[in-house]
Amino acid sequence: MPNNQTKALVQGSMMVAIFTILMIISAYIPFMFMIALLFAPLPIAWYSANYKRSSSILVAVVGCILTFLMSGITMLPFAFTMGLLGVVIGNAIHLKKSKLYLLMSSGIAVLLSTALVYIAYVRLAGINMIDMSLDIVRKNYEQSNELAKSVTGQVAIQPEQLEVMFRTIELTIPAAITIFAFMVAFIIITLNLPILKRLGLAVPKFAPFQNMHLPRSVLWYYMIVLSINLFIHPESGTMLDIIVLNVSYILWLLLILQGISFIHYFISKKGMPNAVKWIASLLAIPLSSFIILLGIVDLGFNVRSLVKGKTND
């Protein structure tokens, strides 16, 4: 027992040191900022996968404290997010959860940590990063409009259109942050799981993208949101309008992914080259409305069995 405790202490100290070094590299080497940050959860995740949750949380907390002492308060929000993400990833591996569970829990961890950091900035420092970002973007658009007017005599975007655009951006910020959080979690998982596997951990695997099939409940959520828009017509700016608008964007993204997955499945069953999948994925962006419809059909009806049956014939 003492040997195990000593081993846990030594390895915990090593993981804290590696985590802190990665955070210091992110702080002081500008061109390495993003690379070091993406791999910062790795040591915490490895430790969390091998030891109990309480010990992992302690290691992450010590890593955050050392990062604060060595790099200042600027890096503390990043250390908090990456440390929490490392604990969540490692804990999911330790419990032998699926990769879908790992992605969902990691995305929620990034989302919650981002929300806490934002609240801390607003309450403690009086800094609203979202408002500051919107002000910068607004000023850039206004300067571009002034430049276009001085050159061509006409503005590129009418003031009314500009206000509508910024109003839409403000209302859809929750959806944008949610999508961003899950994208960050997906990228970090994709980069770190192969390394954790090489370090001897039994990491979960995603099923091939062409076999992705969202829960059918997504379709019901979409129908509810569509019905609210069609029959209730929420007043612009109300809480219901904001909720419906943000949920709509997230559901559209999920249905687009479902539609692209079906296209990949169809192409694979027809024996077409992989290059066709890439071309189809790129075309999905301008054809998003059709892809959403395809995703709805794929979820609502068992069309893949028809494709499979025709292929077998």
N, C-alpha and C positions, 0 to 999 in steps of 0.2 A: 504493500500500500504506500509506504513512504517513497519507494522508487517511482511509482506511478505519479505521485504528487510532484516529485522533483522533475520528472520528465515533462509533465504538463506545464510546470513553472518555467523550465528552460525553453521549451518550444513556444510558450506564450510570449516570453521575452523576445525571442527571435522574430516572431511574427509582428510584434509591436514595433521592433526596430525596422523591419522591412517596410511596414506600412508607413512609418514616419519618414523614412528615406524617400519613398515614392511621393509623399505629399510635399516634402522639401524640394524635390526635383520639380514638381509641378509649380511650386511657388517661385523658384529662383532661376529656372531655365525655360524661358518663354516658348521656344519651339518644341519643348518636350512636355508642355503643360497637359495637353489633351491625352497624349499617349500614356504618361505616367498615371493620370487620373483614371483612365479606363481600366488599368490593371491594379489600382490601389486596393480594391476589395479582395483581391486574390489571397493575400496572407491571412486575413480575417476569416475568409470563407473556408480555407484549408483547416484552420484551427477549429472553427465552429463545426465542421464536418466530423472532427475526430474527438471533440470533447463536449461536455455538457453545456447547455445554453447559458447558464449563469457565468461560467468561466469565460465563454466567448464574449458576452456582453462586457465583462470586466476588461478583457483584452482590448476591445473596441474603444471603451471609455478612456483607458490609459493612452491608447494611440491618439485619440482626439486631443487629450490634454498635452501630450508631447508635441503634437503638431502645432497647437496654439502657442506653446512656449518657444518653439523653434522658428515658426513662420509668421506668428502674429494672428490677430483676430480675422484677417481677410480669408485665411484658408480654413478657419474653423467650420463654416457651413459645408464646405466640400468634404472635410474630414468626417463630419457628422453623417452626411448622406452616404459616403462610401463605406464608412464603418458599419452603419446600419444595414446597408445592402450586403456587405460581406457576411454579417451574422445571419441574415435571412437566407442567403444562398447556401451557406454551409449547413444551416439547420435543416433545410429542405433535403439536402443530400444525406445528412445524418439520419433523417426519418424515412429515407428511401421513397420520397414523393415523386410524382410524375413531373415531366418537364413543363407541362402546362401549369401545374400547381406552382412550380418554381418561377415561371414567368409571371403569373398573376400576383404571387406574393412579393416578388421583387419589384414589379411595377407599382404596387400599392405602397411599398416601402419608399421608393423614390418620390412618389406623389405626396405622401404624408410628410416626409422630411423636407421637401420643397415648400409645402404649405407652412410648416413650422418655422422654417428659415424666413419666409416672407413675413409672417406675423411678427417674428422677433425684430426684423428690420423696421417694420412699421411702428411697433409699440415702443421699442427701446431706442432706436436711432432716428425715428421719424422719417425714414427713407422708404418711399413707395416705388419700387423698381419698375412695376408695371406702368404706372403713370409717367415715370421718367422716360421709359422706352417709347411709349406712345407719343409723348411730347417731341422726342427726337425725330421719330418717323414723320410726325405731322410737319415739323419745321423743314425736313428734307423735301417733302412733297410740295410745300408752299414755295420753297426756293426753286424747285424744278419748274413749278408753274410760272414763277416770275421770269425765269430764264427762257422758257418756251415763249412767253408773251413778248419778251424783248426781241427775240429772234424772228418769230413768225407772226407776231401780232395777235395770237390767240393762245388761250391757256390750254394745257394738255388735258386737264380734268376740271370740270366745272365745280365751283365751291359747294353746290348742293350735292353733287356726286361724291365729293371728298368727305362731306359730313356723314353721308349714308355709309360710306366705306368704313370710316373710323368708328361709327356707331356699331356696325356689324362686328368689327374686330373686338371692340370692348365687350360686346355681349357674348362672343364665342371664346373669350379667353379661357374659361374653365375647360372647355373641350380641347383647346389647343395645348394647355398644360398637361391634361390627362394623356393625350396622344403622345406628347413629347416624353413624359415620364416612362411610358411603356416602351417607347422606342429606345430610350437610354438603357432601360433594363434589358431589353432584347440584345442590344449591341454588346453590353458588358457580359451577359451570359454567354453569348456566342463566342466571345474572345477568350473568356476565362475557363469555361468548362473543359475544352481540350487539354489545357495545361493541368487542371485538377485531375483529369483522367490519367495523364502521364505521371502524376505524382502518386498514383495508386488508389485513387478514389473511384468508387462505382457511381459514375454520374449518369443521370437519366438522358434519354434521347428523344428528340422530336420525331414524330412520324413524318414521312415525306410530305412536302407542301401540297402535292397533288391529292393527297388523301385527307387534307384538312376538312373537317366538317363541323361547323359551329353548332351549338345547341339550337334546337328548333324554337326555343323560347325567344331567340333574337328576332325571329320573324314576327312573333306576337307583339314584342316591344315596338317593332317598326310599325305594325298595324295600329297600335294604340296611339303612337305619336302622329301618324298620318291622320287618324280619325280626329284627334284634337285640333290639328291644323285645319281640317276640312269643315268641321261642324261647330267648334267652339270659337275659333279665330281669336287667340289670346291677344290682348292689347299690347302693342309694342312697348318693351321696357319693363313689363310686369314680371313678377317672379315666375309665373307659369310660362311666359314667353321665353324667358332666359333658359329655363330648364328644358323645354321642348326643343329649342334651337340647338343647345349643346348636345343633348342626347341624340338629336337627328344627325349631327355631324359625326358622332362616334359610330352610330349605327350604319351610316353611309360608308364609312371606312371599312367596317367589318363586312358589309355586304359586297363591297368591291373586292376585298381579299377573298371572299367566298367565291365570287364570280371568276376571278383569276385562277383560283385553285381548280375550279371545274374545267376551265380552258386547258390548264396544264394536264389534267386527268384525261381529257378528250385527246389531246395531242399525243400523250404517252400511249394511250390505247390504240391509236391509229399508227403508231410506229414512226411518227415524224421526228426529225432531228431536234435536239435541244435548242438549237438556234431559233426555231419557230416559237418556242416558249418565251424567249427573251423578247422577240419582236411583238408577240401578242401582249406581253406584260407592258411594253412601252405604249402600245396602241390603246391600252386600257385607260390611260390618263385622259386623252381627248374624248374617249367613248365611255366615260364614267357612268352616264345615265343607262346605257345599254348593259354595262357590266353589273350595275346594281340590280337591274331587272333579271339578269342571268343568275345572280346570287340568290335572289328571292325564289326563282323557279327551282334552283338546285336545292334550296332548303325545304321548300314546300312540297316538292314532288321527287320521287325516286328516279330521277333521270339518269343517274350514273349506272343503274342496273340495266337500263335500256341501251346505253352506250356499250356496256360490258357484254350484253347479250348479242348485239349486232356484231361486235368485234369477234366474239367466239364463233358466230355463224360464218 
